[in-house]
């Protein structure tokens, strides 16, 4: 019985480590998205404008 309990305890300990790392990774990803998304949107809008201008300039 004690062996089984020890195994389950080890399993719980093993599972809690990755979940904590996963949570940290998720938080880091969210922070990265929040910080990068505005810049990406601005870059995308400027690229779209440049593409439209280039296309209209090349093919009037």
GIQUI-V221083 format. One record per pair of residues at least 4 apart in sequence whose ideal C-beta (glycine too) atoms are under 7 Angstrom apart, sorted by the first residue. I is the first residue (numbers start at 1). J is the second residue. If there is no record, write none. Layout:
I:J  I:J
This chain:
1:5  2:6  3:7  4:8  5:9  6:10  7:11  8:12  9:13  10:14  11:15  12:16  15:19  16:20  17:21  18:22  19:23  20:24  21:25  22:26  23:27  24:28  25:29  26:30  27:31  28:32  29:33  30:34  31:35  32:36  33:37  36:40  37:41  38:42  39:43  40:44  41:45  42:46  43:47  44:48  45:49  46:50  47:51  48:52  49:53  50:54  51:55  52:56  53:57  54:58  55:59  56:60
